[in-house]
């Protein structure tokens, strides 16, 4: 009887201690949940100081300044802030479906002042690659829009669908099956296979999905067994080389602003420029928080970036 009572008291004591521990842990978790999120002040100050040294912004378009045909409300005030502070900007994009002239017209229509010299696209990057690194390629089969074909022809690369030196694949919003088959034929025969950019889809404000150059190339790869020999555009650091040379900038003078981790931010990192991710396009907050390595700075949109510059 005495032994049984002693065991009961000991058991009760152990359970009481366990209950006390559980309550303490629960209270700690509750306090942790209630605690405000701590901002890394030192990191924030470091990034804002770095911003003060930026002389030029490379600004992505779709998903950053606008979405489809809708200009973001913060875009014009942000661009005005850059002008007031004497900071340069280049509009750059992987979307090769439009010509330089069409981009100027599109931006003007949206209310953004722009000239041809303000635009740098994956088309420009691809043309520079052909001139500088593939001089043997002169005549091309372009699987792309009429605007892309015209830009190549006007830049000294005649369109040849009978016996091209290479196949160039862009974001073809006018894609037809017969031309897709032609491109696959030349690729299967061993012609150089060049992609203007790697994007899988193009951002849109419409209830649809727009398969982009990367998706078209995957189809061709599956059909022919060949990967592209070169994929230009972002994140290839060649996209920034022209901007750096033209404006006599060092990588540390330049900030890349865009909405994609795997193109905009990857390119900034590989080129040594500052990478600023906006959450107004493709990337969500959850994806940004999970990214490794993280962008140098994450903002909701260019409006928040403009306030940091002001």
Buried (B, 14 or more C-beta within 10 A) or exposed (E): EEEEEEEEEEEEEEEEEEEEEEEEEEEEEEEEEEEEEEEEEEEEEEBEEBBEEBBBBBBBBBBBBBBEEEBBEBBBEBBEBBEEEEBBBBBBBBBBBBBBBBBBEBBEEBEBEBEEEBBBBBBBBBBBBBEEEBEEBBBBBBBBBEBBBBBBEEBEBEBBEEEBBBBBBBBBBEBEEEBBEBBBBBBBEEBBBBBBBBBBBBBBEEEEEBBBBBBBBBBBBEBBEBEBBBBBBBBBBBBBBBBBEEEEBEBEBBBBBBBBBBBBBBBBBBBEBBBBBBBBBBBEEEEBEEBEEBBBBBBEBBBBBBEBBE
